Amino acid sequence: MMTKRFSCSTCQSADKPLGQFIADLPIETSFHRVEAQEVKCEFGLEGVCCRLCANGPCRITPDSPRGICGADADTMVTRNFLRAVSAGSGCYIHIVENTAWNLKNTALAKGTLKGRNALERLCDMFEVTGADVYEKAVNVAEAVLADLYKPAFERMELTKKLAYAPRYRRWEELGILPGGAKSEVFSGTVKSSTNLNSDPVDMLLHCLRLGISTGLYGLTLTNLLNDVMLGEPEIRLAPVGFRVIDPDYINIMITGHQHSMITALQDRLIEADVIQKAKAVGAKGFKLVGCTCVGQDLQLRGAHYTEIFDGHGGNNFTSEAILATGAIDAVLTDFNCTLPGIEPICDGLQIKQICLDSVAKKANAELIDFSFDVRTAATERILDDIIAAYVARRGEVPLNLLPEHGNDNTLTGLSEGSLKAFLGDTWQPLIDLIAGGQIKGLAAVVGCSNLVSGGHDVLTVELTKELIAKDILVLSAGCSSGGLENCGLMSPDAAELAGPKLKAICQQLGIPPVLNFGPCLAIGRLEIVATEIAAALGVDLPQLPLVLSAPQWLEEQALADGAFGLALGLPLHLGLPPFVTGSPIAVQVLCEDMKTLTGGHVLINGDAIESAILLEDIILQKRKALGLS
Amino acid sequence: MRRILIEADKCKGCKNCSVACMKAHVPEGTVFSLSDPQFESRNTILLDSEEKCRPLFCRHCDKPACVNSCMSGALVKNPDGHVLYDRDKCAQCFMCVMNCPFGVLKPDRATGTYVVKCDFCALHGGEPSCVKNCPTEAIYVKEVE
């Protein structure tokens, strides 16, 4: 069947069965392309290549310390960095904007709102009300949209209601409270254009401003608005990995971040007449196979979607391999992370590619208008297209399944609400465990996977193992979760890998030492957890024995997330520097001066053991400052 | 003779040398494209065991193993010291490729019928394009004994 390997050079993978599966594939994947891209341009790595004008590209060397225009390394680096953070922020703001519109339109149409408690919570937080749930939901959505569309000179009103008061005060003192979130992205783009801003510190402060709007709106609010529409997360055990792919069904792999966009289709797939259509062509029905963050979000809310969703397959760089099983009939994309590398695979295996949002239009995919008022008709068309793909390809395209991959007992459904409920509707048990030293501290290991930090998920998994062995409880959100769960670290059995104190707690409660909050959007949920714990203790966030790590950050969105972490005053560990090392000022501000600005700072280390020691030291220092032994 | 010397510590891995080499050897009437496999560089940058850049260029060796192993006379060491290749005389045995101690010589990727070999930019005044385009002076030309 599939006997001839594409090539014998693939990058490492923390998930060994996945690595072997990819190494044996007859097709090219991202894993195969790492070696040919091994030599990196140092100018790009250090952020000192500028091509903002026709004089460029200009590069900084000891003999040419300024570009033709006069920009030095500090200006070049921070300009490039601000551009990246602006783009990353724009991505998340796009997501929350669409989510708010979906909530408003759903409510106006008196559609399904599964999370009534979540709605009440938002109404309380925003101090809005309405005659019924629909009017309340419309008012909540409109409050969010009104903020997003404000000009840059007008502060967003919900920021103060969403932010922890000590943080809000600090941001006000620093002058980094954001204006309208879309306008702030616009300003970041303008500032970093040709011969405009050249002040490295001003541009780094703008990154913090974008971090706040990205975090509170793009992350936190997207979760909370989705909770209203899609139902709140409930803690449960679920299967993960390639085992979730059942070839007896018509399988749709979902990639993206905008869960509320696909729900109309998702709900339609389990209606009797649609199942009948599937049966008519020889399938048992339809299944969604989770991939990237939209899959993580579906898994998080899986308690509400048991019929259509069997589980999460894997994260960003797992997507090509999931398609290579041959059992996927269509890819439904609402956003990133949808690798261009899936295109030739889809072509070769006759997999239908459909995009629902033009921002994620793939070259050979069909872009289908899925806006709210036309999505019912569009759903029928998509179903017919996918059924046609199933009929054309099944039997023709060989299957290459990996049913033993992953596990059946990943603990999922964790959120600020479900975790607190699990603890008895109070954070006190967790606070007591931290105070007593059974849990040394908390580490949020978040972000993406990249293929150059030792390989796929390698640093994420190794660092997490080191942290839990030191009795540090790890919380994860993003593609990092996808890697950690497929490697078994989110299963209760993983307690064996934890230090003696954390192990005892995990075994007592039947939980793993790594808690799965789902998509990268849920970094916003982790912020709520941290804020509520800080509030219970009467301290500010930088005082908590809490560290943030994006060991394998990949993309511009991760940089905007990182800016949020710094605005929150958290120590932020990265495995690779974000193209800033060419600027002494950027390094000084991010790694040192930030401590006096927000309380946070960046630390960079690509070694799992060293990084864990550094992070443990920070936690121990914070414990000491709080008077904990 | 004039030879390209390398200070590897100065190399930033930008690959300007490779692109310059490709562009210096575009046949007349063809349009250069970075994604067309017919355009190949005669030099490359590899990473050593410490992940540091190691630029590799034809050394135009004093005792060239490629010339010694060439049975057709396609490879000759010129009086000025440079090793030049005549494609018309090549019998495609590729013993030069096998014998190059630096692994620099290679059959062409697109057809596999000739050897891709540095000519010291003979058609560009004998000033190597790679050297002219290195932004850090990691490679330079020097008159050596």
Interface residues (C-beta under 8 A of the other chain):
Chain A: E38 V39 K40 C41 E42 F43 G44 R59 T61 D63 S64
Chain B: K12 G13 C14 K15 I45 L46 L47 C53 P135 T136 E137
